[in-house]
Amino acid sequence: MKAFSKIVVMLLVGSVFLTSCVSSKKYKSLLADKDAMSAKYESQLSKLKKDFQDQKGKLNSKISNLSTELSSTKNELMKYKNLSAEKAAALAKMEADIKVAFSAIDNSGLKIIQKYDKLYISLPNRVLYKKGDDRISKEGKVALDVVADIFKKNPKMDVLVEGHTDPDPVRRTRYKFKDNWGLSSARAINAVRYLIKQGVNGKQLSGAGRADQYTTGELMEGKDVHAYDRRIEFVVTPDVHKLYSIRKNIK
């Protein structure tokens, strides 16, 4: 009986010892897994922090670049706003000068219209040319002398000289001009040549024939209803690049 009791006690002690050994191994294994997972998470967290810092740096760089571009754009807009004001002032001054200059010429038929950033100075063909002809008349030369003097005083202006006709086909000078395109172009070019001869810089000028494609829309009473359409038009535009270069030189 005593021997049996000893055996039972030994078995119980062994069982406890084995259980203790198994629990210890499992604990150590779990502890090792925990450490491995912690190291893994630390590595991932470190990588995420690094990626975040990299992205933050890139975003800050982009924000800085956009801020610089925005500032530059605002400066450019301000420059063009100032240029627009200068262009308006230059056109207003030219319009006033032309009106004063032509005030001494009777029946000049001068018309001045400002549209956006352009000044349209219109003279009827009857002042400059005889019907169907491209040779400048004596009265026309007087009018062009006045215009030439204005343009010479305003070298920052670009001038397009346009010839316009009425819708009637060329008759009396058919031998010389095939159609209204030929007539309107010849009148514009002759006006350009005369202005250059009077000292206007040729780089300011260009010429174009418009024929009867751009009518005024105005009709006169009587037989000559399209008299307003027959005209020479000077389309004046301030040269932005020249104005801008002048602004830079003043600074």
DRENDO-1510 file (C-alpha; in Angstrom, 1 decimal, always signed):
<recs>
REC; n; res; u; v; w
REC; 1; MET; +0.0; +0.0; +0.0 .
REC; 2; LYS; +2.8; +2.3; +0.9 .
REC; 3; ALA; +4.6; +1.4; -2.4 .
REC; 4; PHE; +1.5; +2.3; -4.3 .
REC; 5; SER; +1.2; +5.7; -2.6 .
REC; 6; LYS; +4.8; +6.5; -3.5 .
REC; 7; ILE; +4.1; +5.6; -7.1 .
REC; 8; VAL; +1.1; +7.9; -7.2 .
REC; 9; VAL; +3.0; +10.8; -5.7 .
REC; 10; MET; +5.9; +10.3; -8.1 .
REC; 11; LEU; +3.4; +10.3; -11.1 .
REC; 12; LEU; +1.7; +13.5; -9.8 .
REC; 13; VAL; +5.1; +15.3; -9.4 .
REC; 14; GLY; +6.2; +14.2; -12.8 .
REC; 15; SER; +3.0; +15.4; -14.3 .
REC; 16; VAL; +3.4; +18.8; -12.7 .
REC; 17; PHE; +7.0; +19.0; -13.9 .
REC; 18; LEU; +6.1; +18.1; -17.5 .
REC; 19; THR; +3.2; +20.6; -17.5 .
REC; 20; SER; +5.5; +23.3; -16.2 .
REC; 21; CYS; +8.1; +22.5; -18.9 .
REC; 22; VAL; +5.5; +22.7; -21.7 .
REC; 23; SER; +4.0; +26.0; -20.4 .
REC; 24; SER; +7.5; +27.5; -20.2 .
REC; 25; LYS; +8.3; +26.6; -23.8 .
REC; 26; LYS; +4.9; +27.9; -25.0 .
REC; 27; TYR; +5.5; +31.1; -23.1 .
REC; 28; LYS; +8.9; +31.6; -24.6 .
REC; 29; SER; +7.6; +30.9; -28.1 .
REC; 30; LEU; +4.8; +33.4; -27.6 .
REC; 31; LEU; +7.2; +35.9; -26.3 .
REC; 32; ALA; +9.5; +35.4; -29.3 .
REC; 33; ASP; +6.5; +35.8; -31.7 .
REC; 34; LYS; +5.6; +39.0; -29.8 .
REC; 35; ASP; +9.1; +40.4; -30.2 .
REC; 36; ALA; +9.1; +39.5; -33.9 .
REC; 37; MET; +5.8; +41.2; -34.5 .
REC; 38; SER; +6.9; +44.3; -32.5 .
REC; 39; ALA; +10.0; +44.5; -34.6 .
REC; 40; LYS; +8.0; +44.1; -37.7 .
REC; 41; TYR; +5.5; +46.8; -36.7 .
REC; 42; GLU; +8.3; +49.1; -35.6 .
REC; 43; SER; +10.0; +48.6; -39.0 .
REC; 44; GLN; +6.7; +49.3; -40.9 .
REC; 45; LEU; +5.9; +52.3; -38.6 .
REC; 46; SER; +9.4; +53.7; -39.3 .
REC; 47; LYS; +8.9; +53.2; -43.1 .
REC; 48; LEU; +5.5; +54.9; -42.9 .
REC; 49; LYS; +7.0; +57.8; -41.0 .
REC; 50; LYS; +9.8; +58.2; -43.6 .
REC; 51; ASP; +7.3; +58.0; -46.5 .
REC; 52; PHE; +5.1; +60.6; -44.7 .
REC; 53; GLN; +8.1; +62.9; -44.3 .
REC; 54; ASP; +9.0; +62.4; -47.9 .
REC; 55; GLN; +5.5; +63.2; -49.1 .
REC; 56; LYS; +5.3; +66.1; -46.7 .
REC; 57; GLY; +8.5; +67.5; -48.1 .
REC; 58; LYS; +7.3; +67.1; -51.7 .
REC; 59; LEU; +3.9; +68.7; -50.9 .
REC; 60; ASN; +5.7; +71.6; -49.2 .
REC; 61; SER; +7.9; +72.0; -52.2 .
REC; 62; LYS; +4.9; +72.0; -54.5 .
REC; 63; ILE; +3.1; +74.5; -52.3 .
REC; 64; SER; +6.2; +76.8; -52.4 .
REC; 65; ASN; +6.4; +76.5; -56.2 .
REC; 66; LEU; +2.7; +77.2; -56.6 .
REC; 67; SER; +3.0; +80.2; -54.3 .
REC; 68; THR; +5.9; +81.6; -56.3 .
REC; 69; GLU; +4.0; +81.0; -59.6 .
REC; 70; LEU; +0.9; +82.7; -58.1 .
REC; 71; SER; +3.0; +85.7; -57.0 .
REC; 72; SER; +4.6; +85.9; -60.4 .
REC; 73; THR; +1.2; +85.7; -62.2 .
REC; 74; LYS; -0.1; +88.5; -60.0 .
REC; 75; ASN; +2.9; +90.6; -60.9 .
REC; 76; GLU; +2.3; +90.0; -64.6 .
REC; 77; LEU; -1.4; +90.8; -64.3 .
REC; 78; MET; -0.5; +94.0; -62.6 .
REC; 79; LYS; +2.0; +94.8; -65.4 .
REC; 80; TYR; -0.6; +94.2; -68.1 .
REC; 81; LYS; -3.2; +96.2; -66.1 .
REC; 82; ASN; -0.7; +99.1; -66.0 .
REC; 83; LEU; -0.1; +98.6; -69.7 .
REC; 84; SER; -3.8; +98.6; -70.5 .
REC; 85; ALA; -4.1; +101.9; -68.6 .
REC; 86; GLU; -1.1; +103.3; -70.6 .
REC; 87; LYS; -2.7; +102.1; -73.9 .
REC; 88; ALA; -6.0; +103.8; -73.1 .
REC; 89; ALA; -4.2; +107.0; -72.1 .
REC; 90; ALA; -2.1; +106.9; -75.3 .
REC; 91; LEU; -5.2; +106.4; -77.5 .
REC; 92; ALA; -7.1; +109.2; -75.8 .
REC; 93; LYS; -4.2; +111.6; -76.3 .
REC; 94; MET; -3.9; +110.6; -80.0 .
REC; 95; GLU; -7.6; +111.1; -80.5 .
REC; 96; ALA; -7.5; +114.5; -79.0 .
REC; 97; ASP; -4.4; +115.5; -81.0 .
REC; 98; ILE; -6.1; +114.4; -84.3 .
REC; 99; LYS; -9.3; +116.3; -83.6 .
REC; 100; VAL; -7.3; +119.4; -82.9 .
REC; 101; ALA; -5.2; +118.9; -86.0 .
REC; 102; PHE; -8.1; +118.4; -88.3 .
REC; 103; SER; -10.2; +121.2; -86.8 .
REC; 104; ALA; -8.6; +123.6; -89.3 .
REC; 105; ILE; -9.5; +121.4; -92.3 .
REC; 106; ASP; -13.0; +122.1; -93.7 .
REC; 107; ASN; -15.2; +119.2; -94.8 .
REC; 108; SER; -12.6; +116.6; -93.9 .
REC; 109; GLY; -15.3; +114.1; -93.0 .
REC; 110; LEU; -13.0; +112.8; -90.3 .
REC; 111; LYS; -14.5; +110.1; -88.0 .
REC; 112; ILE; -12.8; +108.6; -85.0 .
REC; 113; ILE; -14.1; +105.6; -83.1 .
REC; 114; GLN; -12.4; +103.7; -80.3 .
REC; 115; LYS; -13.1; +100.0; -80.0 .
REC; 116; TYR; -11.4; +98.1; -77.2 .
REC; 117; ASP; -7.6; +98.8; -77.6 .
REC; 118; LYS; -7.8; +100.2; -81.1 .
REC; 119; LEU; -8.5; +103.6; -82.6 .
REC; 120; TYR; -10.3; +103.7; -86.0 .
REC; 121; ILE; -9.6; +107.0; -87.9 .
REC; 122; SER; -11.7; +107.2; -91.0 .
REC; 123; LEU; -11.4; +109.6; -94.0 .
REC; 124; PRO; -13.8; +109.5; -96.9 .
REC; 125; ASN; -12.3; +108.6; -100.3 .
REC; 126; ARG; -13.7; +111.8; -101.8 .
REC; 127; VAL; -11.1; +113.7; -99.7 .
REC; 128; LEU; -8.2; +111.4; -100.8 .
REC; 129; TYR; -9.1; +110.1; -104.3 .
REC; 130; LYS; -11.2; +110.8; -107.3 .
REC; 131; LYS; -13.8; +108.2; -108.1 .
REC; 132; GLY; -12.3; +104.9; -109.3 .
REC; 133; ASP; -8.7; +106.2; -109.0 .
REC; 134; ASP; -5.9; +105.4; -106.6 .
REC; 135; ARG; -3.9; +108.6; -107.1 .
REC; 136; ILE; -4.0; +110.8; -104.0 .
REC; 137; SER; -5.6; +114.2; -104.6 .
REC; 138; LYS; -4.2; +117.6; -103.6 .
REC; 139; GLU; -6.8; +117.8; -100.7 .
REC; 140; GLY; -5.9; +114.2; -99.8 .
REC; 141; LYS; -2.2; +115.0; -99.4 .
REC; 142; VAL; -3.1; +117.9; -97.0 .
REC; 143; ALA; -5.1; +115.4; -94.9 .
REC; 144; LEU; -2.4; +112.8; -95.0 .
REC; 145; ASP; +0.2; +115.4; -94.0 .
REC; 146; VAL; -1.8; +116.0; -90.8 .
REC; 147; VAL; -2.0; +112.2; -90.1 .
REC; 148; ALA; +1.7; +111.7; -90.9 .
REC; 149; ASP; +2.6; +114.4; -88.3 .
REC; 150; ILE; +0.5; +112.7; -85.7 .
REC; 151; PHE; +2.0; +109.2; -86.4 .
REC; 152; LYS; +5.6; +110.6; -86.3 .
REC; 153; LYS; +4.9; +112.0; -82.8 .
REC; 154; ASN; +3.6; +108.6; -81.7 .
REC; 155; PRO; +6.3; +106.0; -82.7 .
REC; 156; LYS; +4.8; +103.5; -80.2 .
REC; 157; MET; +1.7; +103.1; -82.4 .
REC; 158; ASP; +1.3; +100.5; -85.0 .
REC; 159; VAL; -0.9; +101.6; -87.9 .
REC; 160; LEU; -2.9; +99.4; -90.4 .
REC; 161; VAL; -4.0; +101.5; -93.4 .
REC; 162; GLU; -7.2; +99.9; -94.9 .
REC; 163; GLY; -8.8; +100.7; -98.2 .
REC; 164; HIS; -12.5; +100.3; -98.5 .
REC; 165; THR; -14.9; +100.6; -101.5 .
REC; 166; ASP; -18.6; +100.6; -102.0 .
REC; 167; PRO; -20.3; +97.4; -103.5 .
REC; 168; ASP; -20.5; +98.8; -107.0 .
REC; 169; PRO; -18.1; +97.2; -109.5 .
REC; 170; VAL; -15.2; +99.1; -110.9 .
REC; 171; ARG; -16.2; +100.7; -114.3 .
REC; 172; ARG; -14.3; +103.8; -115.3 .
REC; 173; THR; -10.8; +102.3; -114.5 .
REC; 174; ARG; -11.4; +98.7; -115.4 .
REC; 175; TYR; -8.3; +98.8; -117.5 .
REC; 176; LYS; -6.3; +99.4; -114.3 .
REC; 177; PHE; -8.2; +97.5; -111.6 .
REC; 178; LYS; -9.8; +94.1; -112.1 .
REC; 179; ASP; -12.2; +94.6; -109.2 .
REC; 180; ASN; -12.7; +96.4; -105.9 .
REC; 181; TRP; -10.0; +94.4; -104.3 .
REC; 182; GLY; -7.5; +95.8; -106.6 .
REC; 183; LEU; -8.7; +99.3; -106.2 .
REC; 184; SER; -8.9; +99.2; -102.4 .
REC; 185; SER; -5.5; +97.6; -102.1 .
REC; 186; ALA; -3.9; +100.2; -104.4 .
REC; 187; ARG; -5.4; +103.1; -102.4 .
REC; 188; ALA; -4.2; +101.6; -99.1 .
REC; 189; ILE; -0.6; +101.0; -100.4 .
REC; 190; ASN; -0.4; +104.5; -102.0 .
REC; 191; ALA; -1.4; +106.0; -98.7 .
REC; 192; VAL; +1.3; +104.0; -96.9 .
REC; 193; ARG; +3.9; +105.1; -99.4 .
REC; 194; TYR; +2.9; +108.7; -99.0 .
REC; 195; LEU; +3.1; +108.5; -95.2 .
REC; 196; ILE; +6.6; +107.0; -95.4 .
REC; 197; LYS; +7.6; +109.7; -97.8 .
REC; 198; GLN; +6.5; +112.3; -95.2 .
REC; 199; GLY; +8.8; +110.7; -92.6 .
REC; 200; VAL; +6.6; +108.1; -90.9 .
REC; 201; ASN; +8.6; +105.0; -89.9 .
REC; 202; GLY; +7.7; +102.2; -92.3 .
REC; 203; LYS; +7.9; +99.7; -89.5 .
REC; 204; GLN; +4.9; +101.3; -87.9 .
REC; 205; LEU; +2.8; +100.8; -91.1 .
REC; 206; SER; +1.1; +98.1; -93.0 .
REC; 207; GLY; -1.6; +98.3; -95.7 .
REC; 208; ALA; -4.6; +96.1; -96.6 .
REC; 209; GLY; -7.4; +96.2; -99.2 .
REC; 210; ARG; -10.8; +95.4; -97.8 .
REC; 211; ALA; -12.9; +96.0; -101.0 .
REC; 212; ASP; -16.6; +96.2; -100.0 .
REC; 213; GLN; -16.4; +93.4; -97.4 .
REC; 214; TYR; -16.5; +95.7; -94.3 .
REC; 215; THR; -19.3; +98.3; -94.7 .
REC; 216; THR; -20.0; +101.0; -92.2 .
REC; 217; GLY; -23.7; +100.1; -92.2 .
REC; 218; GLU; -24.5; +103.8; -92.7 .
REC; 219; LEU; -26.5; +105.0; -95.7 .
REC; 220; MET; -26.8; +108.5; -97.1 .
REC; 221; GLU; -30.0; +109.9; -98.6 .
REC; 222; GLY; -30.0; +110.6; -102.3 .
REC; 223; LYS; -28.1; +108.9; -105.1 .
REC; 224; ASP; -24.8; +108.3; -103.4 .
REC; 225; VAL; -26.2; +106.0; -100.6 .
REC; 226; HIS; -22.9; +104.1; -100.1 .
REC; 227; ALA; -20.6; +107.2; -99.8 .
REC; 228; TYR; -19.7; +106.3; -96.2 .
REC; 229; ASP; -18.4; +102.9; -97.3 .
REC; 230; ARG; -15.8; +104.4; -99.6 .
REC; 231; ARG; -13.1; +105.4; -97.2 .
REC; 232; ILE; -9.5; +105.0; -96.0 .
REC; 233; GLU; -9.3; +103.8; -92.4 .
REC; 234; PHE; -6.3; +104.0; -90.1 .
REC; 235; VAL; -6.5; +101.3; -87.4 .
REC; 236; VAL; -4.2; +102.4; -84.7 .
REC; 237; THR; -2.9; +100.1; -82.0 .
REC; 238; PRO; -0.4; +100.9; -79.2 .
REC; 239; ASP; +2.5; +98.5; -79.5 .
REC; 240; VAL; +2.5; +96.7; -76.1 .
REC; 241; HIS; +6.0; +95.4; -76.5 .
REC; 242; LYS; +7.4; +98.9; -77.1 .
REC; 243; LEU; +5.4; +100.3; -74.2 .
REC; 244; TYR; +6.7; +97.5; -72.0 .
REC; 245; SER; +10.3; +98.0; -73.0 .
REC; 246; ILE; +10.0; +101.7; -72.3 .
REC; 247; ARG; +8.6; +100.9; -68.8 .
REC; 248; LYS; +11.6; +98.7; -68.1 .
REC; 249; ASN; +14.0; +101.4; -69.3 .
REC; 250; ILE; +12.4; +104.0; -67.0 .
REC; 251; LYS; +12.8; +101.8; -63.9 .
</recs>
